[in-house]
């Protein structure tokens, strides 16, 4: 990927993030749920990826960074709705004891 493409990808997704907050779109999303995560991902990356809002079936990387492996995404996403949502410390505590 060229730097020009990466800069465009970054610009478009950041523009969508600003819209998500400034236009209160986030208020219509059930944050803290798998459904909400899909909706946020769709909104942020709708201009960039065909798989926006969908579970990837391929592994992806950017530079030297590899994103979560596709083979683990289904199981990981399935646990989101069961995660604590009161505070970060509680989430870490529950995930560590599981």
C-alpha positions in Angstrom: 0.0 0.0 0.0 1.3 3.4 -0.8 1.5 6.2 1.7 -1.0 8.2 -0.3 -3.6 5.5 0.1 -2.8 5.1 3.8 -3.2 8.9 4.3 -6.5 8.8 2.5 -7.7 5.8 4.6 -6.7 7.6 7.8 -8.3 10.9 6.7 -11.7 9.3 5.8 -11.9 7.2 9.0 -11.0 10.2 11.2 -13.6 12.3 9.4 -16.2 9.7 10.1 -15.1 9.5 13.8 -15.7 13.2 14.1 -19.1 12.9 12.5 -20.0 10.0 14.9 -19.4 12.3 17.9 -20.3 15.8 16.6 -23.6 14.7 14.9 -24.5 12.5 18.0 -24.7 9.4 15.8 -23.0 7.5 18.6 -26.1 8.1 20.7 -28.2 5.9 18.4 -25.7 3.0 18.8 -25.9 0.4 21.6 -22.3 0.9 22.8 -20.8 -2.0 24.7 -22.4 -4.7 22.6 -21.3 -6.8 19.6 -24.1 -5.2 17.6 -22.8 -1.7 18.6 -19.2 -2.6 17.7 -20.3 -3.7 14.2 -22.3 -0.5 13.8 -19.3 1.7 14.9 -16.9 -0.3 12.6 -19.4 0.1 9.7 -19.7 3.9 10.2 -15.9 4.5 10.7 -14.7 2.4 7.8 -17.6 2.6 5.3 -15.6 4.6 2.8 -12.5 2.5 3.2 -13.2 -1.3 3.4 -15.6 -3.6 1.8 -15.7 -5.6 5.0 -16.6 -2.6 7.2 -19.0 -3.9 9.9 -18.4 -7.5 9.0 -16.3 -10.2 10.6 -13.1 -10.5 8.6 -12.3 -13.9 7.1 -8.7 -13.0 6.2 -5.7 -11.8 8.2 -4.6 -8.2 7.7 -1.6 -6.1 8.7 -0.5 -2.6 8.3 3.3 -2.0 8.2 4.8 -4.2 10.9 1.5 -4.5 12.9 -0.8 -7.5 12.5 -4.4 -7.1 13.5 -6.3 -9.9 15.4 -6.1 -13.1 13.5 -9.3 -13.9 11.6 -9.5 -17.4 13.0 -10.0 -16.0 16.6 -12.4 -13.1 15.8 -15.6 -15.1 16.0 -14.9 -16.4 19.5 -13.6 -13.1 20.7 -16.6 -11.1 19.4 -19.0 -13.7 20.9 -17.7 -12.7 24.4 -18.2 -9.0 24.1 -21.8 -9.0 25.2 -20.8 -10.9 28.4 -18.1 -8.5 29.3 -18.5 -6.1 32.3 -19.2 -2.6 31.3 -18.9 -0.7 34.6 -15.3 0.2 34.4 -12.0 -0.7 32.8 -10.6 -2.3 36.0 -13.5 -4.6 36.3 -13.2 -5.7 32.7 -9.5 -6.5 33.2 -10.2 -8.4 36.4 -13.0 -10.5 34.8 -11.0 -11.2 31.6 -7.9 -12.2 33.7 -9.9 -14.7 35.8 -11.6 -16.5 32.9 
